Amino acid sequence: MLEWDEMTEQVTKIAPDKEKAKALLQIIALREKNIALMNTGEFATLIVEDYYDIMKELITAIMSVDGWKTVSHEMLIGYLARFYKEFSQAELYAIDQLRKTRNDISYRGAKIKPDYLTRNGELILKIIGKLKQTVERKIK
């Protein structure tokens, strides 16, 4: 995870955009429906990818409402760490580990065993719930 740096060229100040955040919540709802239809044994790899995408989109929504955007997935997590202290170091670490796992899937063709979801699913869902609450609070 990179430390947040608003001076880097990886981030841009934008006009706050609640509509983008709302649109991202709709996409997230579709991803969650898709996950619910998948067999965790056979589709563990795809579910892990979707969980990461959900977290990424939720943090993107938070940043959008705050008036920021970034092309860096690491900077997304750095932003959360800097401005949202309600997320513990353990939660931030879990998000970053999920980012790395997703990169292994996307760039190295890694397959994820179903027990990954057994071990990490509860924490992943807890973080997603917390991120959703943050977005929903900010768009009201």
C-alpha positions as CSV (number, residue, x, y, z in Angstrom):
1,M,0.0,0.0,0.0
2,L,1.3,3.5,-0.9
3,E,1.0,6.3,1.6
4,W,-1.5,9.0,0.4
5,D,0.2,11.8,-1.4
6,E,-2.0,14.4,-3.1
7,M,1.0,15.8,-4.9
8,T,1.7,12.7,-6.9
9,E,0.6,12.6,-10.5
10,Q,-1.4,9.4,-9.6
11,V,-4.2,11.4,-8.0
12,T,-6.3,14.2,-9.3
13,K,-8.6,16.7,-7.5
14,I,-12.1,16.7,-9.0
15,A,-15.5,18.1,-8.2
16,P,-17.3,16.0,-5.6
17,D,-19.5,13.6,-7.4
18,K,-22.3,11.8,-5.4
19,E,-23.9,10.6,-8.6
20,K,-20.8,8.6,-9.5
21,A,-20.9,7.1,-6.1
22,K,-24.5,6.1,-6.5
23,A,-23.8,4.5,-9.9
24,L,-20.9,2.5,-8.4
25,L,-23.3,1.2,-5.7
26,Q,-25.6,-0.1,-8.4
27,I,-22.7,-1.9,-10.1
28,I,-21.6,-3.3,-6.8
29,A,-25.2,-4.7,-6.2
30,L,-24.9,-6.5,-9.6
31,R,-21.5,-8.0,-8.5
32,E,-23.0,-9.2,-5.3
33,K,-25.9,-10.8,-7.1
34,N,-23.4,-12.5,-9.4
35,I,-21.4,-13.8,-6.4
36,A,-24.5,-15.2,-4.8
37,L,-25.1,-17.3,-7.9
38,M,-21.6,-18.9,-7.9
39,N,-20.5,-22.1,-6.3
40,T,-17.7,-21.1,-3.9
41,G,-15.8,-24.3,-4.6
42,E,-15.7,-24.1,-8.4
43,F,-15.6,-20.3,-8.7
44,A,-13.5,-19.2,-5.7
45,T,-11.0,-17.4,-8.0
46,L,-13.7,-15.3,-9.6
47,I,-15.4,-14.6,-6.3
48,V,-12.1,-13.3,-4.9
49,E,-11.7,-11.0,-7.9
50,D,-15.2,-9.7,-7.5
51,Y,-14.7,-9.1,-3.8
52,Y,-11.6,-7.0,-4.6
53,D,-13.5,-5.1,-7.3
54,I,-16.3,-4.3,-4.9
55,M,-13.8,-2.9,-2.3
56,K,-12.0,-0.9,-5.0
57,E,-15.3,0.5,-6.3
58,L,-16.5,1.4,-2.8
59,I,-13.2,3.2,-2.0
60,T,-13.5,4.9,-5.5
61,A,-17.0,6.0,-4.5
62,I,-15.7,7.5,-1.2
63,M,-13.0,9.4,-3.0
64,S,-15.4,10.6,-5.6
65,V,-17.7,12.1,-3.0
66,D,-14.6,13.7,-1.4
67,G,-13.5,15.1,-4.7
68,W,-10.6,12.9,-5.6
69,K,-9.7,10.2,-8.1
70,T,-6.7,8.0,-8.6
71,V,-5.4,5.5,-11.2
72,S,-3.5,3.7,-8.5
73,H,-5.1,0.8,-6.6
74,E,-2.4,1.2,-3.9
75,M,-3.2,4.9,-3.5
76,L,-6.9,4.0,-3.0
77,I,-6.0,2.1,0.1
78,G,-3.5,4.8,1.2
79,Y,-6.4,7.3,0.9
80,L,-8.6,5.2,3.1
81,A,-5.8,4.8,5.6
82,R,-5.1,8.6,5.8
83,F,-8.6,9.9,6.0
84,Y,-10.8,7.1,7.4
85,K,-9.4,6.2,10.8
86,E,-12.4,3.9,11.5
87,F,-10.6,1.3,9.4
88,S,-8.0,-0.6,11.4
89,Q,-4.6,-1.5,10.3
90,A,-5.7,-5.1,10.1
91,E,-8.6,-4.2,7.8
92,L,-6.3,-2.0,5.6
93,Y,-3.8,-4.9,5.5
94,A,-6.6,-7.3,4.5
95,I,-7.6,-5.0,1.6
96,D,-4.0,-4.7,0.4
97,Q,-3.6,-8.5,0.6
98,L,-6.7,-8.9,-1.4
99,R,-5.3,-6.5,-4.0
100,K,-2.2,-8.5,-4.2
101,T,-4.1,-11.8,-4.5
102,R,-6.3,-10.3,-7.3
103,N,-3.1,-9.2,-9.1
104,D,-1.8,-12.7,-8.9
105,I,-5.0,-13.9,-10.5
106,S,-5.1,-11.3,-13.2
107,Y,-1.4,-11.2,-14.1
108,R,-0.1,-14.6,-13.2
109,G,-3.1,-16.8,-13.7
110,A,-3.2,-17.9,-10.1
111,K,-6.1,-20.1,-9.0
112,I,-7.6,-19.6,-5.5
113,K,-8.5,-22.5,-3.4
114,P,-12.0,-22.5,-1.8
115,D,-10.5,-22.6,1.7
116,Y,-9.2,-19.0,1.1
117,L,-12.9,-17.9,1.2
118,T,-13.5,-20.1,4.3
119,R,-10.6,-18.4,6.1
120,N,-11.1,-14.8,4.9
121,G,-14.7,-14.5,3.8
122,E,-16.0,-13.2,7.1
123,L,-13.4,-10.4,7.3
124,I,-13.9,-9.5,3.6
125,L,-17.7,-9.2,4.1
126,K,-17.2,-7.1,7.2
127,I,-14.9,-4.7,5.4
128,I,-17.3,-4.5,2.4
129,G,-20.2,-3.7,4.9
130,K,-18.1,-1.0,6.6
131,L,-17.1,0.6,3.2
132,K,-20.8,0.5,2.1
133,Q,-21.9,2.2,5.3
134,T,-19.3,4.9,4.7
135,V,-20.4,5.5,1.1
136,E,-24.1,5.6,2.1
137,R,-23.4,8.0,4.9
138,K,-21.5,10.3,2.6
139,I,-24.1,10.4,-0.2
140,K,-27.0,11.4,2.1
